[in-house]
Amino acid sequence: MKVLVIIPAYNESENIEKVVDDLIENYPQYDYVVINDCSTDNTEEILVKRGYNYISLPANLGIGGAVQSGYIYAWENGYDVAVQTDGDGQHDPAYIKDLIAPIEAGEADMTIGSRFIEKKGFQTSFMRRLGIGFIRVVIRLTCGTRATDTTSGFRATNKELTAYFAKEYAQDYPEPEAIVAASLNGFRVRDVAVRMREREGGVSSINALRSVYYMIKVSLALLILRLGTRKKKKKKTKEVS
């Protein structure tokens, strides 16, 4: 299958070379595109100097807009699978084959890389885990989907869902909202066990206090999304003997 790896990047000058070089050297079977979200550091300078495949946005759109730009690129260029991965090096591309396997088998429309299935590798902070757990419950109540790593940005979509996200994608809290939107529109969402690595450079935008704020805001956004969306019949899962 034709696979595109979407790498949203905002001020990732400390990490982006390692992320892209790892893909190019060790996983040449996957195409990639870096979405430079109007970085204010020298991220774009690195992308140009190294000759990477990238798109620079004219204005900072945030993670939602950056990822949607990647989905538009994947859709317009006919990719069968779009894989989203962070530009900070936390997502190990060795697990891309595991992410896309259920999609290739026709068992899922979207897969989410979860660090909480095997509970190995970097597990993030206590406050972040608390927020993820709370959002997990809200997602279960709003759309019936059981997702263990609700804020994971390591995920894959099939061609049909990529086309949907290219047209409609959440901007404020895209990871959890995308799960609910996909589920309510009849797409099948499935977790896949992965191991994540700790960020090697740069600073995460979500600290302990922001984790609480994020948890409350995301929960409200998910409830509003649920109230404004009529749930469609889910697709049948392909039986595999």
Secondary structure by P-SEA (a helix, b strand, c coil): cbbbbbbbbccccccaaaaaaaaacccccbbbbbbccccccaaaaaaaaaccccccccccccaaaaaaaaaaaaaaacccbbbbbbcccccccccccccccccccccccbbbbccccccccccccaaaaaaaaaaaaaaaaaccccccccccccccccaaaaaaaaccccccccaaaaaaaaaaabbbbbbbbbcccccccccccccaaaaaaaaaaaaaaaaaaaaaccccccccccccc
